[in-house]
């Protein structure tokens, strides 16, 4: 009888994003209850249009005053184990990490970015089937912008988040399509 060998991580294709990468309150960049908080939410889809239940998204953005430094030390650690306890709930860090849920949905709670030009949030996508992470932007408004202006209208639309019901500028939907029809524009940095 042959011995059955189990695959090791070097023999399998992840993702293993659910282990040690998400942290408590990773989706809450804005202090809870902040009067100027906004929400960005959506789904991550594969090439067949199926929601991806195990993607991980990193978000970076400018603070409302336009600064890019974030708040140092805004993550709390357990003094006994060194593990993350979560954000301190007061400081704006400019960084969030959100896994998709079983339906491929994510939600981020933040403040409106104060960067020069159109407000946007930078997004980094980690998902099964990707050998490298992907970068994109979620613009919270449409208008003149060097990157957006360089794209055909149908491609440009993949970078602009839609406002919530009744034109609410407090909730935005931004779906990410990894490939296929309506594929999100991804950026390359050199």
C-alpha positions as CSV (number, residue, x, y, z in Angstrom):
1,X,0.0,0.0,0.0
2,X,1.5,3.3,-1.1
3,X,1.8,6.0,1.5
4,X,-0.4,9.0,0.8
5,X,1.4,12.3,0.8
6,X,-0.4,15.5,1.5
7,X,0.4,18.7,-0.5
8,X,2.5,21.3,1.3
9,X,2.2,25.0,0.7
10,X,4.8,24.9,-2.0
11,X,2.7,22.4,-3.9
12,X,-0.6,24.2,-3.6
13,X,-1.8,27.5,-4.9
14,X,-3.2,29.8,-2.2
15,X,-4.6,32.0,-1.3
16,X,-3.8,31.9,2.3
17,X,-4.9,35.5,2.8
18,X,-7.2,34.7,5.7
19,X,-4.3,33.8,8.0
20,X,-2.5,36.6,9.8
21,X,-3.0,39.2,7.2
22,X,-6.4,40.7,8.0
23,X,-6.5,42.6,11.3
24,X,-9.2,43.9,13.6
25,X,-10.9,47.1,12.2
26,X,-8.8,46.9,9.1
27,X,-11.8,48.3,7.2
28,X,-12.3,51.3,9.5
29,X,-9.8,54.0,8.4
30,X,-12.1,56.7,9.8
31,X,-12.6,56.9,13.5
32,X,-15.9,55.4,14.4
33,X,-18.8,57.9,14.4
34,X,-16.7,60.6,12.6
35,X,-19.3,63.0,11.1
36,X,-17.4,63.1,7.7
37,X,-17.0,59.4,7.3
38,X,-17.8,57.9,3.9
39,X,-18.1,54.2,2.8
40,X,-16.6,52.6,-0.3
41,X,-17.9,49.1,-1.0
42,X,-18.3,46.7,-3.9
43,X,-17.5,43.2,-5.2
44,X,-14.4,41.6,-6.6
45,X,-15.2,39.4,-9.7
46,X,-13.1,36.9,-11.6
47,X,-13.0,36.6,-15.4
48,X,-16.2,34.6,-15.5
49,X,-18.1,37.3,-13.5
50,X,-18.2,35.1,-10.3
51,X,-17.6,37.0,-7.0
52,X,-14.3,36.1,-5.3
53,X,-14.9,35.1,-1.7
54,X,-11.2,35.1,-0.6
55,X,-9.6,38.2,-2.1
56,X,-7.7,40.7,0.1
57,X,-7.7,44.5,-0.7
58,X,-5.2,47.0,0.6
59,X,-6.2,50.7,0.5
60,X,-4.1,53.8,0.8
61,X,-5.2,57.4,0.5
62,X,-4.4,61.0,1.4
63,X,-5.9,62.4,4.6
64,X,-8.6,65.1,4.3
65,X,-5.9,67.8,4.6
66,X,-4.0,66.2,1.7
67,X,-1.1,64.8,3.8
68,X,0.2,61.4,3.0
69,X,2.0,60.5,6.2
70,X,-0.8,58.9,8.1
71,X,-0.8,58.7,11.9
72,X,2.1,56.7,13.2
73,X,1.4,54.3,16.0
74,X,-2.4,54.2,15.4
75,X,-2.4,50.4,15.6
76,X,-2.7,48.9,19.1
77,X,-0.8,45.8,20.0
78,X,-1.5,43.3,22.8
79,X,1.4,43.8,25.3
80,X,1.4,40.1,26.1
81,X,1.3,38.5,22.7
82,X,2.4,41.4,20.4
83,X,-0.7,40.7,18.2
84,X,-2.9,43.4,16.8
85,X,-5.8,44.6,19.0
86,X,-7.0,46.9,16.3
87,X,-6.9,50.6,15.6
88,X,-7.0,53.1,18.5
89,X,-10.3,54.5,17.1
90,X,-9.0,58.1,17.1
91,X,-6.3,58.6,14.5
92,X,-6.7,58.5,10.7
93,X,-4.0,56.2,9.3
94,X,-4.6,56.5,5.5
95,X,-4.3,52.7,5.3
96,X,-6.8,49.9,5.4
97,X,-6.9,46.1,4.7
98,X,-10.2,44.4,3.9
99,X,-10.9,40.8,3.0
100,X,-13.9,40.0,0.8
101,X,-16.7,38.1,2.5
102,X,-18.3,34.8,1.3
103,X,-20.2,36.7,-1.3
104,X,-17.1,38.5,-2.7
105,X,-18.1,41.8,-1.1
106,X,-15.9,44.3,0.8
107,X,-16.6,47.6,2.6
108,X,-14.3,50.3,3.7
109,X,-15.1,53.2,6.1
110,X,-12.9,56.2,5.6
111,X,-12.7,60.0,5.2
112,X,-12.8,61.8,1.8
113,X,-9.3,62.0,0.4
114,X,-7.8,65.5,0.2
115,X,-5.3,64.9,-2.5
116,X,-4.7,67.4,-5.3
117,X,-7.0,67.0,-8.2
118,X,-9.9,64.4,-8.2
119,X,-10.2,62.5,-4.9
120,X,-9.2,58.9,-5.2
121,X,-8.3,55.9,-3.1
122,X,-5.4,53.6,-4.2
123,X,-6.3,49.9,-4.1
124,X,-4.0,46.8,-4.2
125,X,-5.7,43.5,-5.0
126,X,-4.5,40.1,-3.9
127,X,-6.6,37.2,-5.2
128,X,-6.5,33.6,-6.2
129,X,-5.1,33.0,-9.7
130,X,-2.9,36.2,-9.5
131,X,0.8,35.6,-9.5
132,X,1.3,39.3,-8.7
133,X,-0.9,41.8,-6.9
134,X,-2.7,44.4,-9.0
135,X,-2.9,48.1,-8.4
136,X,-5.8,50.4,-9.3
137,X,-7.6,53.5,-8.2
138,X,-11.2,54.2,-7.0
139,X,-12.0,57.8,-8.0
140,X,-14.8,59.4,-6.0
141,X,-15.6,61.9,-8.7
142,X,-15.2,62.2,-12.5
143,X,-13.6,65.1,-14.2
144,X,-10.3,66.3,-15.7
145,X,-7.5,64.0,-14.6
146,X,-4.3,63.0,-16.4
147,X,-4.8,59.2,-15.9
148,X,-8.6,59.3,-16.6
149,X,-8.1,61.5,-19.6
150,X,-5.7,59.0,-21.2
151,X,-8.4,56.3,-21.3
152,X,-11.3,55.6,-23.6
153,X,-14.7,56.3,-22.0
154,X,-15.6,52.6,-21.3
155,X,-12.2,52.0,-19.7
156,X,-12.3,55.3,-17.7
157,X,-15.7,54.2,-16.2
158,X,-14.0,51.2,-14.5
159,X,-12.0,53.6,-12.3
160,X,-14.9,55.9,-11.2
161,X,-16.9,54.8,-8.2
162,X,-20.7,55.3,-8.4
163,X,-22.4,57.4,-5.8
164,X,-25.0,55.9,-3.5
165,X,-28.7,56.2,-3.8
166,X,-30.1,59.6,-4.6
167,X,-26.6,60.9,-5.4
168,X,-25.3,60.4,-1.8
169,X,-21.7,61.5,-1.5
170,X,-21.3,59.4,1.6
171,X,-21.5,56.0,0.0
172,X,-19.7,54.8,-3.1
173,X,-19.7,51.5,-5.0
174,X,-16.6,50.4,-6.7
175,X,-16.6,46.9,-8.2
176,X,-13.3,45.3,-9.3
177,X,-13.3,42.9,-12.3
178,X,-10.0,41.1,-12.7
179,X,-10.5,40.3,-16.4
180,X,-13.1,39.9,-19.1
181,X,-15.8,42.3,-20.1
182,X,-15.6,45.5,-18.0
183,X,-12.1,44.6,-16.7
184,X,-10.9,47.2,-14.2
185,X,-8.0,49.3,-15.4
186,X,-4.9,48.2,-13.5
187,X,-1.8,50.3,-13.1
188,X,1.8,49.4,-13.5
189,X,4.5,51.1,-11.4
190,X,8.1,51.1,-12.4
